[in-house]
Structure formats: structure tokens, C-alpha cells
Amino acid sequence: MPQKDPCQKQACAIQKCLQENKYAERMCVDVIRDMRRCCEVQGGNSICCSGFKDPKSTENKSST
């Protein structure tokens, strides 16, 4: 039996929050932060984290 993705709960919370707030990311900062934390810890074990960007890497790209 496949293991449950360790960050699936956080990924679903992001989708729910975005839908409830008409996709205004600023309204979902807390749940996005929770997902980032999960990905820091479980990134290698979570398929949900494969497309989740690290804010530090995007900040570095935009400043160059």
C-alpha cells in the first residue's frame, strides 16, 4: 500500500484557502508558510513539494 504524502494536508489547505479567497495569495500566507515548512523537512519524501518553489531561489533570480 502506498504511503500517504507527508505534505498533502498542507497542499490541500492551500487549495482550499485559495478557492475560498478568490485566489488572493495574500489571504493564504499562513497556509503557504506551513507548506514551505513541510517541504523543508519532507521535501524528498513529498511529491507535493516537487513543484513548490523556494522563495529564496525566486528572490535571487529577480534581483539579477
PALODREN-717966 format. One line per 10 residues: number of its first residue (from 1); their letters; for each residue x, y, z of N, C-alpha, C. Coordinates in pm, whole numbers, plus 50000, padded with zeros to 5 digits. Example, Ala and Ser with C-alpha at 12.3 -4.5 7.8 and 13.67 -1.06 7.14 Angstrom:
# PALODREN-717966
1 = as = 51319,49431,50780,51230,49550,50780,51320,49670,50780 ~ 51285,49775,50708,51367,49894,50714,51290,50003,50787 $
//
This chain:
# PALODREN-717966
1 = mpqkdpcqkq = 50084,49881,50000,50000,50000,50000,50088,50125,50000 ~ 50064,50217,49908,50148,50337,49902,50133,50424,50026 ~ 50245,50487,50063,50243,50577,50177,50176,50708,50140 ~ 50107,50767,50237,50044,50898,50215,50153,51005,50208 ~ 50135,51100,50119,50230,51210,50104,50231,51292,50233 ~ 50348,51314,50292,50355,51386,50420,50312,51532,50414 ~ 50311,51592,50296,50271,51733,50283,50138,51750,50211 ~ 50065,51642,50190,49938,51650,50120,49836,51736,50196 ~ 49836,51724,50327,49743,51802,50409,49764,51952,50386 ~ 49889,51995,50383,49921,52136,50363,49887,52180,50220 $
11 = acaiqkclqe = 49912,52093,50123,49881,52126,49984,49731,52144,49966 ~ 49653,52057,50028,49507,52069,50020,49458,52195,50091 ~ 49523,52230,50202,49484,52351,50275,49508,52476,50190 ~ 49616,52475,50112,49643,52588,50022,49533,52600,49918 ~ 49497,52489,49856,49393,52491,49753,49261,52540,49811 ~ 49226,52491,49928,49101,52531,49992,49101,52681,50022 ~ 49211,52729,50080,49222,52871,50115,49213,52958,49990 ~ 49285,52920,49885,49283,52999,49763,49143,53004,49702 ~ 49075,52891,49700,48939,52887,49646,48845,52975,49727 ~ 48857,52968,49859,48769,53046,49947,48796,53196,49937 $
21 = nkyaermcvd = 48916,53232,49896,48956,53374,49890,48978,53424,49748 ~ 48911,53360,49652,48916,53402,49511,49060,53413,49461 ~ 49143,53320,49504,49281,53307,49460,49370,53426,49495 ~ 49339,53492,49604,49423,53602,49654,49528,53541,49747 ~ 49650,53524,49695,49756,53459,49772,49784,53529,49904 ~ 49768,53659,49907,49797,53735,50031,49706,53692,50145 ~ 49591,53633,50113,49498,53587,50215,49536,53449,50270 ~ 49633,53385,50208,49669,53247,50243,49815,53234,50287 ~ 49871,53341,50334,50013,53343,50370,50046,53235,50474 ~ 49960,53219,50573,49987,53122,50679,49991,52979,50628 $
31 = virdmrrcce = 49896,52941,50543,49895,52803,50493,50008,52780,50393 ~ 50046,52882,50320,50161,52870,50230,50288,52853,50312 ~ 50299,52927,50421,50415,52914,50510,50422,52773,50567 ~ 50308,52716,50605,50304,52579,50657,50354,52479,50552 ~ 50316,52501,50428,50361,52413,50319,50512,52425,50301 ~ 50564,52546,50306,50710,52565,50293,50784,52490,50405 ~ 50731,52500,50526,50794,52430,50639,50793,52280,50617 ~ 50679,52228,50572,50670,52085,50547,50770,52043,50439 ~ 50780,52122,50334,50872,52089,50225,51018,52097,50269 ~ 51049,52185,50362,51185,52192,50414,51222,52062,50484 $
41 = vqggnsiccs = 51126,52006,50555,51150,51884,50632,51132,51758,50547 ~ 51026,51755,50466,50986,51634,50395,51006,51641,50244 ~ 51069,51743,50195,51079,51765,50051,51114,51643,49968 ~ 51209,51566,50013,51249,51446,49940,51147,51335,49945 ~ 51057,51339,50041,50956,51236,50058,50819,51278,50009 ~ 50806,51398,49957,50675,51452,49921,50668,51492,49774 ~ 50579,51428,49701,50557,51465,49561,50492,51603,49553 ~ 50418,51641,49656,50353,51773,49658,50456,51886,49655 ~ 50574,51861,49705,50677,51964,49711,50754,51979,49580 ~ 50735,51886,49487,50814,51889,49364,50794,52017,49284 $
51 = gfkdpksten = 50676,52076,49289,50651,52198,49214,50641,52322,49301 ~ 50672,52307,49426,50660,52419,49520,50793,52493,49525 ~ 50791,52619,49487,50914,52698,49476,50963,52746,49611 ~ 51094,52749,49625,51157,52806,49742,51162,52958,49721 ~ 51107,53036,49815,51104,53182,49795,51241,53243,49782 ~ 51342,53184,49843,51478,53237,49835,51532,53226,49694 ~ 51501,53114,49626,51553,53098,49490,51486,53195,49394 ~ 51359,53227,49412,51291,53322,49324,51336,53464,49352 ~ 51366,53495,49478,51416,53628,49513,51551,53653,49448 ~ 51638,53553,49450,51770,53567,49391,51762,53587,49241 $
61 = ksst = 51670,53520,49174,51655,53531,49030,51603,53670,48991 ~ 51511,53724,49069,51453,53852,49034,51548,53969,49060 ~ 51647,53950,49144,51738,54060,49176,51855,54067,49080 ~ 51868,53968,48988,51980,53970,48894,51941,54026,48762 $
//
